[in-house]
């Protein structure tokens, strides 16, 4: 019996109706789920919710919740942090929870935001035009923005903490045991610890074939475990069939690292639950 609080439907870049996710979750006897469409940023964002769709999204979720008794359903958004433009503060009052993520790092000289988890071609363009080819500066800036998000607009859940690593193809820019990179993760984990946010363990990179490790990497999870920070397991599903994709594998990994609990939304609050490779233990 699993849970999942990171999923994307037709309201942004996911596939399928909200009701399809709910039916699949009930069929798989999931305990609770939360929807987290990408919050609207601007008209040029192709994978974000349209601004005029937010109320429809929330109203549809309310309607589904009103007639569903077999599973707990929660309303959320995955909200980007772009200083001075968008943060979870813009949406928190309408939601049960928030996921905060960094998808954009600074802007091109022409004002376009630099998307760091899009195409590698776009990544290389931004690396050259914004950071003049200084990859350490670019990756460091990503984590600086993550820490600023935690300071200025801390979400309930910090989404895919080290997702920018997908651009580090074949360790082109760095090795994860490089001192500067480990220092950035240490600083970020310490900052999360001061605010008590939950760290998402995200399986999407694994089942997409974009990463050989989850977000965040196992060595980062070891540091998180030593700090006794709460984690939640998610698949960042963009289709109902991915609701629990690679969960048994990641649960085993978390147990081997030393995690005893996974935090889930249940009865209206984030609560630690024991787990095994078959799911949450009630």
Secondary structure, 3 states (H helix, E strand, C coil): CCEECCECCCCCCCCCCHHHHHHHHHHCCCCEEEEEEECCCCCCCCCCCCHHHHHHHHHHHHHHHHCCCCCEEEEEEEEECECCCECHHHCHHHCCEEEEECCEEEECCCCCEEECCCCHHHHHHHHHHHHCCCHHHHHHHHHHHHHHHHHHCCCCEECCCCHHHHHCHHHCCCCCCCHHHHHHHHHHHHHHHHHCCEEEEECHHHHHCCCCCCECCHHHHHHHHHCCCCEEEECCECCHHHCCCCHHHHHHHHHHHCCCEEEEEECCEEEEEEEECCEEEC
